[in-house]
Amino acid sequence: MSARKSALFDLRVGAVDALHLSLKTADLDALKAALQERFDVSPDFFAGEAVVLDLSRLEHGERIDVAALAAWLATRQLRPIGIVTGEPPVGWEDGSLPRLAIRAQTGKPAATTSSPDEASSDSHSGSAQAEAAGTVAEELHGQTTPGTLLVDKPLRSGQRVYAPGDLIVVDVVSHGAELIAGGNIHVYAPLRGRALAGAHGNTHARIFSTCFEPELVAIAGVYRTADQPLPDTVQGRPAYVLMMGNSLRIESLKLK
């Protein structure tokens, strides 16, 4: 067989571009209920995404029906493509999905759910689309340092922008638009859509806006929605969001 490089294809080891869902329980009914609660917050957020099921956090001896979970996720418009297990493999025996090597993990966080009593008066805790890898809906401009993205055009409803590092926006973010960043999010304009910072679990990430009117803000999986009215001190004013303990805190941003 010839070892020459083909002009028609390349065959090499690569990374799997997929969400990473880490399971903490083998109780399928409880898991589906928690996931459905997450999907109800933003029904189309994960639509069409590939997902890897991580079983490595299951307790020894726990078993989960991977085929049933995969089928249920498919009805929610996700595409399960494989599993990751610990060593030795635990929690999976039916062979319905292939076992992937650890290198196939993308580092995208799994959707997480926290109990309501962990939230302060400033925030709701729960699963957020913290952990998603969005795509740039339209051509963007102004790439800065590696991992940092500068957007200098308005973002309309339905548009989603992802940056592996910080995300800087200098025009309006309309209702229905989504910003996702592994680091901080800066919006030097009205923020009326959704902003999810610390998407890979960075609890030190922050969200800044010169006109704070968001539908949803989240940091490292802890979120707050517009259902909770904002104080007059930050509504429509310069403000920033940070993590304190297991909840979000919103503070006025002093620009003068």
N, C-alpha and C positions, 0 to 999 in steps of 0.2 A: 504493500500500500504506500502510495506517495505521501511524503510528509510535507509537501509544499503547501503554503498558505493558499486557501481558496479565495478566488476573487468574488465568490458568490455569498460567502457567509464567514462569520467568526464563531468559534465555539470556545467559551472560556467561563470560568467561575465568576459569578457576579452576585450582587446583593438583590434581595427581593424587596420590591417597593410595595409595602403593605402595612396596614395598621397592625398593631400588636396588642392582642386582647389577653391579658393575664388573668387567669381564673383563680379565685380564692375559695371556691366552694364547688362541690360536685352535685349539689342540690339543683337539678336542672330547672325545676319550677321556680325556685327562689331567684336563680340566675336570670331566667327569662323575664321575671317581673321587674328586677332591678334594671336590666337592659332596656326593657320597654319604657320604663320611667325616663331613662336617658333619651331614648329616641323621641318620646313625646315632646321633649323640650325643643328639639330641632329635628323634625322628621326627615328632612332631606340632606342633613349635614354629611352623613357617611354614604349616601347613595352611590352605588357603583364601585365602592372601594374594595380592594382585596384585603383579607384579614387572616392573620396567623394566630392560631390558638395556642397559648402558652400554658401548659399543664404543670409546669415545674413547681408551682407554689401549692399544689394540692397536698393534703396530708397523706402520709404513708398509708396505703390500703384503700384510699378513696378511688372510685372509678366513676367516670362520667360518660354518658352516651354521646360520643362525638358526632356520630351520624345524625342523631336527632337535633343536636345543637346546630350543626352545620345547615341542616334543612330549614330550621327555624330562622337562622340568620339570613338565609337566602330569600325568605319571604319578606325580610326587612331591607332588601336590595343590597346586601353585602355579599361578597364572594369568598367564602372560606377556601384557602388554597393549601393549607398544611398545618402541622402542629409542631410545637417545640416542647420537649420533655426534659426532665432532669436525668441524671445518671445514677442508678439504672433507670430506664424509662418507667414511669408510673402513670396511672390514671387513664390509660388508653390501651385498648386491646383489639378493637374491632377492625382496624385497618381501613376505615372509610376515607381517611385523609393521609397523605404521605408524611413521614417524619422528616423535618427539615433540620439541617445542621445549625448550630448556634450562630454561625456567621451570616445566616440568612435573616437574622433579626435586623430591623431597620432602626431601632431606637425610638420609634414613634410610640408614644405612650398608649397604654390601654385606657379605655373608658373606665372611670372609677366612680364609685358611689359612696358617699358618706352619710351617716345618719343625721336627721334634721337637728338633733340636739347638739351637734357639734358647731352649728352656725351661730354667729353673734347677731345682734340686732342690725348690724351693717351688711350681712351677707347671708346667702343660702349656700350650703355646701352640697356637693353632689358631683355627679360625673359631668364633665364639660368637654366640650370638644377642644379640650386642651391638647389633647394628644392627637390631632389630626394633621395630615399633610395636605394642605390645600393647593390648588393650582392657580397660577396667575390667569385671570379671566381674559385680560386683554394685554396688549403690549405695554410694558412699563418702562420707565426711564430712570436714569440717574443712579446706576449701580455704584455703591460707595465701597467701603472696606469689605473684605470677604465675609459672606454671611449676613451682611447688612443690605437692606433694600430700601431705596428711596422712591416713593411714588409721588409724582407731581401732577396728577390729573384726578378729577373727581371719580369716586367709586360709586356706581349705581347699584340698585337692588339686584341681588343675584350674583354679583361679582364676588370672588373670593381671592385673597392674596395671601401667600405664605412666604415667610422669610426664615431661614434656619437660625439667623442671629436676630439683630434688632430690625424693626420695621419702622420706617419714618414716612409719614404721609403729610403732605402740605396742602391738601385740598379736602373738600367735604367728603365724609364717609356717610352715604345715605342709608336710610332704613333698609334693611334686608341685605346690605353688604357685610362681608365678613373679613376680619383681619386676624391672621394667625402668625405667631412668631415664637421661635425658640427662646428669644430674649425679651427685651423691652419693646413696647409699642409707644410711639410718639405720634400724636395727631395734632398738627398745628392748624386746626380748623375744626368746625363742628364734627363731633363724633356721635352719629345717630344710629349706626348699625351695631355690629358685634365685634368685640375685641378680645382675643384670647392670647394672653402672653404666657411665657414659661411653658410652652407646649410640650416640652420633653421633661417636665418635672422640676423646672427651676423655680423654687419658691421665692427667690430673691428678685425675680423679674417684676417690673412695674408697668403701669399703663398711664400715659400722660395725655391730656387734651386741653386745648385752650377754650373749648366750648363743650362741656361734658353733658351729653344727652343720650347715652347709649341704650340700646335694647338689651344688651347683655355684655357683661365683662367677666373675665375669668383669668385666674392665675394658677397654674399647676393643678388644674382639675377642680378648683373651688370657684363657684360662680355666683353671680348676682344678676337677677333679671329686672326688667323695667316694671314688673309687678309690684316691686317694693319701691315706693316713691322715694326720690332723692331729697335730702334736706335742701332748703332754699340756699344754703351757703355754697352748694356745689352744682345745683341744677342750672345748666346753661352757662356755667362759669368755668374758669380755669381750675382744673382739679387733677389729682392723680390717685391711682389705686395701688395698694400694696398688701402683702400678706402679713397678718399678725396672728401667730399660732395657727389654728385651723380655719380662720375666717379672713374675709377681706375687710379692709378699712379704706375709706375714701376721705381724702383730705383736700382742703383748698390749696391751690397752687399760687404761691405769692410771686407775681411777675413784676412787682414794683418794689 
